[in-house]
Amino acid sequence: MLYLSEADNWNRKPNSQSTYLNPRSSSSSPPKEATMRKRTLYVWGVAILCFVVLMIVTPAIPQSQEYHNFADQREFFGIPNTLNVISNFPFLVIGVIGLVLCFYKNYFKFSLQGELWGWTCFFIGVAAVGVGSSYYHLDPNDARLVWDRLPMTIAFTSIMAIFIIERIDEQKGTISIIPLLLAGVVSILFFDDLRPYAVVQFVPCIVIPLMAILLPPMYTHSTYWLWAAAFYLLAKVEEAEDKVIYKWTHHIVSGHTLKHLCAAMVPVFLTLMLAKRTTETNRISLLKTWKVSWTKVNENGTRVESREYVYTSVQSEDSH
């Protein structure tokens, strides 16, 4: 049987009278708010405790100098490591485009104030990757590597805050923007150790796809998150196989150059998602939803019928 609705407590619709809406109204009782604050503190406490334990029980990971020895070190037009430098240009382009659209007549139709702040930080980070990574690849060394990784941590942590805002609670997500950004900055600037950076980079890679699948979305087109995650995973594989890919392609292009191009597809997919999505009135997680579609064609190839149905295992209220 086809069900297309869900309990009202999942629904959050934008207010037509204002650009931004806080879904948590003032009707929440003080005891409930106090309980939510305690839970938030517990979550942060557990996260900090896990990080401290990780730092104690695992050995330090120093930055290997071999990391700076990229496969493709060719120079064209007087630019050292040319392809690894110019392949960062898409980050700058999509970052600037996304940042402009965030403020151009509310083009992305944000319904929450926290979303605007989160996505603004994200696109600033993406644009900064284009500059910082290019600067690093002109002369790869430890000092410049900071400016390659710092913008990426801004983008990673912003995405985490955005997910909390959209899928869990706007207030918690908005408040978490600054702490998450600071955690990313601290992991780069104040540790001569890769463990904090690894946590900041890889935890979102695990948590975000899981949240995209398991938690009901506030907007449509949630599958774009999974496409973005897939391209980022592909980018990490290409980064790890830098020299192998350079050899396979007969020294035409290296894995690290392809890594930049694939990673740049992440903000491309997310920008397309922002431009296309609408408010999801039936908040059902991807795990509980699937589509069936078909198209009938004549023998001459002319399409005569096209159908698409969305099924979900969540029962509607009036189906009892």
C-alpha positions in Angstrom: 0.0 0.0 0.0 1.2 3.5 -0.8 1.7 5.9 2.2 2.7 9.5 1.7 2.3 11.2 5.0 3.9 11.0 8.5 3.3 12.2 12.0 2.9 15.9 12.4 5.8 16.2 14.8 8.2 15.7 11.9 6.7 18.5 9.8 8.3 21.9 9.6 7.0 24.3 7.0 8.4 27.7 6.2 6.3 30.7 7.3 5.0 32.5 4.2 5.1 35.8 6.1 8.9 35.7 6.9 12.0 34.5 5.3 13.3 32.5 8.2 11.4 30.4 10.7 12.4 29.0 14.1 10.7 25.6 14.3 11.0 25.5 18.0 8.2 27.8 19.2 8.0 29.5 22.6 5.4 27.0 23.7 8.2 24.7 24.9 8.0 24.4 28.7 11.0 25.5 30.8 11.5 22.0 32.2 11.7 20.5 28.7 14.2 23.2 27.6 16.3 22.5 30.7 16.3 18.7 29.8 17.3 19.5 26.2 20.2 21.7 27.5 21.4 18.9 29.8 21.3 16.4 27.0 23.3 18.7 24.8 25.9 19.1 27.5 26.0 15.3 27.9 26.6 14.8 24.2 29.4 17.4 24.1 30.8 15.9 27.3 30.8 12.3 25.8 32.4 13.6 22.6 35.2 15.4 24.4 35.8 12.4 26.6 36.0 10.1 23.6 38.5 12.5 22.0 40.7 12.6 25.1 40.6 8.8 25.4 41.6 8.5 21.7 44.5 10.9 22.3 45.7 8.8 25.3 45.4 5.3 23.9 46.7 5.9 20.4 50.2 7.0 19.4 50.9 10.4 17.9 50.9 10.5 14.1 53.5 12.9 12.8 53.3 14.5 9.3 55.3 12.4 6.9 57.6 14.4 4.6 56.9 11.8 1.9 53.3 13.3 1.7 54.7 16.3 -0.1 56.3 14.1 -2.8 53.5 14.1 -5.3 53.6 12.1 -8.5 53.1 14.9 -11.0 55.7 17.6 -10.5 55.7 19.0 -14.0 55.9 22.7 -14.6 53.9 24.5 -17.4 53.9 28.2 -18.1 56.3 28.8 -15.2 53.8 27.4 -12.7 55.4 24.7 -10.4 53.3 21.5 -10.1 50.9 23.0 -12.6 48.1 20.5 -12.7 47.9 20.1 -8.9 47.7 23.9 -8.7 45.2 24.7 -11.3 42.9 21.8 -10.5 41.9 23.7 -7.4 40.3 26.5 -9.4 36.8 24.8 -9.4 36.7 25.1 -5.6 37.1 28.9 -5.9 34.5 29.1 -8.6 31.8 27.0 -6.9 32.5 28.5 -3.5 32.0 32.1 -4.8 28.9 31.1 -6.7 27.4 29.4 -3.7 28.3 32.3 -1.4 26.6 34.8 -3.7 23.5 32.7 -4.1 23.2 32.4 -0.3 22.5 36.1 -0.2 20.9 36.8 -3.6 17.2 37.2 -2.9 17.2 34.1 -0.7 17.8 32.1 -3.9 18.3 28.9 -1.9 15.0 29.5 -0.1 16.4 28.9 3.4 13.7 28.5 6.0 15.9 28.7 9.0 18.4 31.5 10.0 20.9 28.9 11.2 21.0 27.4 7.7 22.1 30.7 6.2 25.0 30.9 8.7 26.0 27.3 8.2 26.0 27.3 4.4 27.8 30.7 4.4 30.6 29.1 6.4 30.6 26.1 4.1 31.0 28.1 0.9 33.6 30.4 2.4 35.5 27.2 3.3 35.1 25.8 -0.2 36.3 29.1 -1.9 39.2 29.2 0.5 40.2 25.6 -0.4 40.8 26.9 -4.0 43.2 29.5 -2.7 44.9 27.7 0.1 45.4 24.4 -1.7 46.9 26.2 -4.8 49.2 28.1 -2.5 50.4 24.8 -0.9 50.9 23.0 -4.2 53.1 25.8 -5.5 55.7 24.7 -3.0 54.6 21.7 -0.9 55.9 21.8 2.7 54.6 21.6 6.3 54.2 25.3 6.7 52.0 25.7 3.7 50.1 22.5 4.3 48.2 24.4 7.1 46.6 26.7 4.5 45.6 23.6 2.5 43.8 21.8 5.3 42.4 24.7 7.3 39.7 25.7 4.7 38.7 22.0 4.4 38.1 21.7 8.2 35.9 24.8 7.9 33.8 23.1 5.2 33.7 19.7 7.1 32.6 21.2 10.4 30.0 23.5 8.7 28.4 20.6 7.0 28.1 18.8 10.4 26.4 21.8 11.9 24.0 22.1 8.9 23.0 18.5 9.3 22.2 19.0 13.0 20.2 22.1 12.1 18.1 20.4 9.4 17.8 16.9 10.8 17.9 17.2 14.6 17.3 20.6 16.0 17.8 24.1 14.7 18.9 25.7 18.0 21.4 23.0 18.8 22.8 23.1 15.2 23.1 26.9 15.2 24.9 26.9 18.5 27.2 24.2 17.4 28.5 26.1 14.4 31.1 28.1 16.4 32.4 25.2 18.6 32.7 22.9 15.6 34.6 25.6 13.6 36.9 26.2 16.5 37.5 22.4 16.9 38.5 22.3 13.2 40.9 25.3 13.6 42.4 23.9 16.8 43.0 20.5 15.2 45.2 22.2 12.5 46.9 25.1 14.3 47.7 23.8 17.7 48.6 20.1 17.2 51.8 18.8 15.6 49.9 15.6 15.2 47.5 14.2 12.6 45.1 12.5 15.0 42.9 15.6 15.7 42.7 16.5 12.0 41.9 12.9 11.1 39.0 13.0 13.6 37.7 16.3 12.1 38.0 14.9 8.5 36.8 11.4 8.8 34.0 11.6 11.5 31.8 13.7 9.1 32.5 11.2 6.3 30.9 8.5 8.4 28.3 10.4 10.3 26.9 12.5 7.4 25.9 9.6 5.1 24.4 7.8 8.0 22.3 10.9 9.0 21.3 11.3 5.4 19.9 7.8 5.3 18.5 7.4 8.8 17.1 10.8 9.7 14.0 12.3 8.1 14.9 15.2 5.8 13.6 18.7 6.1 13.9 19.1 2.3 13.6 17.1 -0.9 16.5 15.9 -3.0 18.3 14.3 -0.1 20.0 11.8 -2.5 22.4 14.6 -3.5 24.1 14.1 -0.1 24.8 10.5 -1.1 26.2 11.5 -4.5 28.4 14.1 -2.8 29.7 11.5 -0.3 30.4 9.0 -3.1 32.5 11.5 -5.0 34.4 12.4 -1.8 35.1 8.8 -1.2 36.4 8.4 -4.8 38.6 11.5 -4.3 40.2 9.9 -1.2 40.9 6.7 -3.2 42.5 8.8 -6.0 44.6 10.6 -3.4 45.9 7.4 -2.0 46.7 6.0 -5.4 48.4 9.2 -6.7 51.5 7.6 -8.2 49.7 4.4 -9.4 47.1 6.5 -11.4 49.9 8.7 -12.8 51.6 5.5 -14.1 48.3 4.0 -15.4 47.6 7.2 -17.4 51.1 7.2 -18.9 52.0 10.4 -17.0 49.1 12.3 -18.4 47.3 13.0 -15.1 48.0 12.0 -11.5 45.7 10.7 -8.8 46.1 13.9 -6.8 44.9 16.1 -9.6 41.9 13.8 -10.1 41.3 13.9 -6.4 40.9 17.7 -6.6 38.4 17.5 -9.5 36.3 14.8 -7.8 36.4 16.6 -4.4 35.2 19.7 -6.2 32.1 17.8 -7.3 31.0 17.7 -3.7 30.1 21.4 -3.4 28.7 21.2 -7.0 26.2 18.5 -6.0 25.3 20.4 -2.8 24.8 23.6 -4.7 22.5 21.8 -7.1 20.6 20.3 -4.2 20.1 23.7 -2.6 18.8 25.2 -5.9 16.4 22.3 -6.6 15.1 21.3 -3.2 11.8 22.3 -1.6 10.4 21.8 1.9 9.6 18.2 2.6 6.1 18.0 3.9 6.3 14.2 4.4 9.4 13.8 6.4 10.5 10.1 5.8 14.1 8.9 5.9 15.7 7.5 2.8 16.0 4.2 4.6 12.2 3.9 4.6 11.6 5.2 1.1 12.1 3.8 -2.4 10.9 4.6 -5.9 9.4 2.5 -8.7 9.3 4.0 -12.2 8.7 2.8 -15.7 8.3 4.1 -19.2 6.3 2.6 -22.1 7.5 3.2 -25.7 6.2 2.3 -29.1 8.1 0.2 -31.5 9.3 3.3 -33.3 10.8 4.6 -30.0 8.1 7.1 -29.2 7.4 7.4 -25.5 3.7 7.0 -24.7 3.6 6.7 -20.9 5.8 7.4 -18.0 5.0 6.6 -14.3 6.9 7.1 -11.1 5.7 6.0 -7.6 7.2 6.6 -4.2 6.7 3.9 -1.6 7.4 4.1 2.1 7.0 1.7 5.0 5.8 4.5 7.3 2.1 4.3 7.8 -0.1 7.4 7.7 -2.4 8.4 10.5 -5.6 7.9 8.6 -4.7 4.4 7.5 -5.6 2.7 10.8 
